[in-house]
Every structure is written in C-alpha cells, then in structure tokens.
Amino acid sequence: MPTHDIIQSFYRMSEPLTPIQKAAVDAIHDEIKDLVSTLAHLFSENIITTITKIIGETIRLVQGYNVANTVLTGSDKKRVVVEVIRLAIQDCIQDKYEQTRILAVFDEIADTTINVMINVSHGLQELKKEEEKTRKMMEDAQAKTEHVKVEIVEKMEIITSACGACIIA
C-alpha cells in the first residue's frame, strides 16, 4: 500500500466514530468479543489466518446491519469492522506484549484483507444475479417450449380430424 494511502487510512481511523458507527460497534461488540475470545488460542499458531477469520465474520455481521433504519455506507462498515475488532482484541488479550503484537499485524493486514473480502463478496453477488437471470431465462424457455408443444398437439388433432373427415367422405 502506498505511503499516502496508509497516512489517509490512519487519519480516517484516528477520527472519532460517528454516532451511527458507534451504535453499530456497540451492537456487535459482544459477539465479536466472544469470537476473539474463542479464537484467542489460535493467535500463537497462525496469527494472519486467525485475524482473517475474525475479519470475515465481522464483515458478515456488519453487512446487513443498519442503525435506526439507516443503512451503513461502505466506509462506515469498514470503520466499524476495524474498530470493533480492535476493541475486542484489547478486551480479550490481557498480555500487553501479545496484544500489541496482534494489533500490529491486524493494522498491517486489515485494510487489504477487508478490501479483498468486499471485492469477493461483490463478485459473488454479481454471480448470483447472473445465475438468477439465467434461471429465469431457462424457466421462460421451458414455458415457451411447453406452449409450443401444446400448439403442435392441438394442430395435429385438427389435422387428424380433418384427415379422418376426408377419408369418411
């Protein structure tokens, strides 16, 4: 990440939370704190994987969250994810050295990890839309095929009746 982006990202994160962001952090804090507490033993085994799991779960929680019927913006969601995880790590990891180490790694990978997960999520949403369009087109084609089959059968019955009338006459 270019230095300019890092400075801008740090500046944004050092600004106070907006009331909407704070409400979202408060709403999911306990759940993320429980998650961090549950996974805390894994930090010593693979810190990056553990942080990535926590980020993914937090994004999932924040994704559909709204405050007083106000949907969070993308930047609000990102800020909430970062803040609630930082708070949960500070609450759950009592050893200050370990806490500092985990937060340093988190700060290093959080922005990129969140962006990648969001991009993947958007890609999956687009695939779902395309899948739905394809399914709808297939259903329409099947319905048209059934309609054509009915028309063919009706016309064959008319022809058969007409042929039968011709033979009798």
N, C-alpha and C positions, 0 to 999 in steps of 0.2 A: 504494500500500500504506500503510495507516495506520501512524503512528509506533510504536504499541505492537507491531504485528506485526514491524516492522523491528527493533526492540530485541529481541524474543523470538527472531527468526531469527538475529540477530547473536550473541546469548547462546548459542544452541544450537551455532552454528558455532564458537564460541570454546572450547567444552568439548573435552577430549581425545577422540580416537576410541576407541570400544570395541574390544576385540580382534577381534571379528567384522568391524567396519567397516575396521579396519586391514588385516586379511587380504584383504578384498575390494579395497581400494585397491592393495595390493601386487600382487595377482594381475592387475589390468588396467592398471596404471600404464604399462608399456612400450608397450602397444597404443595407449593414449590419447596418450602422449608422441609416438609415431610419427605419429598423426593430426594433432596440433597442429603438429608439425614440417612435415608435408606441406602443411598449410593456412596456415602462418605468413605466406606472402607475400600472402594474401588479407585479412589484418587491415587493411592500409592501404587496400584498395579498399572493403570493406564489413564493418566490424567486427561489427555485430549479426548479419548473415547467417552469418558465419564462426563466431561463438560459438554460434549456434543449431544449426548443423550439428554442431559438436563435442558440444553437449549431447545432441542427438538420438542420435548414435552411441554416446555413453557410456551413455545410458539403455538403449539396445538391448542393450549388453553386460552391464549390471548386472541387467537384467530377469530373466533366468533363472539368475542366479548364486546359488550357495549355498556356505556355508563349513562344512566338516565335516558335511555333511548337514543343516545348519541354514539354512532359507530366511531371507533378509534381510527385515526388515519394511519397510514403505513409507518410514518415516523414516530407516531405515538406508540404503536405496537412495539416497534424496535426498542424504543426507550424503556418501555415497561418491561420487556424481556430482560434487558441488560440490568436494570435497577433491581428487579425482584430477585434475580439470580445472585447479584452481588450481596443483597441483604441476607438472602438465605445462606450463602456461604459464610458470611460474617456471623450469623446466628448459630450455625451448626458446627463450624470448625473452631474449636476452642484454642488449639495450639496456634499461637500468633505467627510463628515461622511458617507452618503448614498453610495457614490461612493466606498469608502474604504470597506464598509460592503459587497457590491455586488461583488467587485473584490475578496474579501477574500473567499466568498462562491464559486465564479467561479473558483478560483485557487484550491479550495479543491475538487471540483467535475469534473472539465473539463477533466482531463486525463482519468478517469474511464468512464465517460459518452461518450467521443469520442470513446474510445476502444469498448465499448458495441455497440454503433451505427454502427461502422465499421463492427464488427462481425455479427451483424444482417443483415447489407447490403450484406456482403459476403454470408451469408446463403440464403438470398432471391435470389441473383444472381445464386447460385447453384440450388435452386428450379426451377428457370426459365429455366436453362439449362436442367434439368431433365424433366420439363414439355414439352419443345420443342422436346427433344428426344422421349418422349412418344407420342406426337402428330405426329411426323414423322413416328414412328413405326405403329401407328394406320392408318395413311394415306397409308403406304405401304401395310399393311394387307388388307385394304379395296380395294386397287388397285388389289392385288393378288386375292382377292375374286371375284372381277368383272371379272378378266381374266379367272378364273376357271369357272364361270357361263357361259361365252361366249363359252368356250371349251365344256362344257356339252351340251349346246344348239346345237352347231354345230354337236357334235357326235350323239345327239338324232335325229337330222334332217337326218343324214346319215343312222342311224339305221332305222328310219321310212321310208326313201326312199327305203332302201334295203328290208324291210318287205313288203312294197307296191309292189315292183317288184316281190317278191316271191309269193305273193297272185295272181298277174296277170298271172304269168307264170303257 
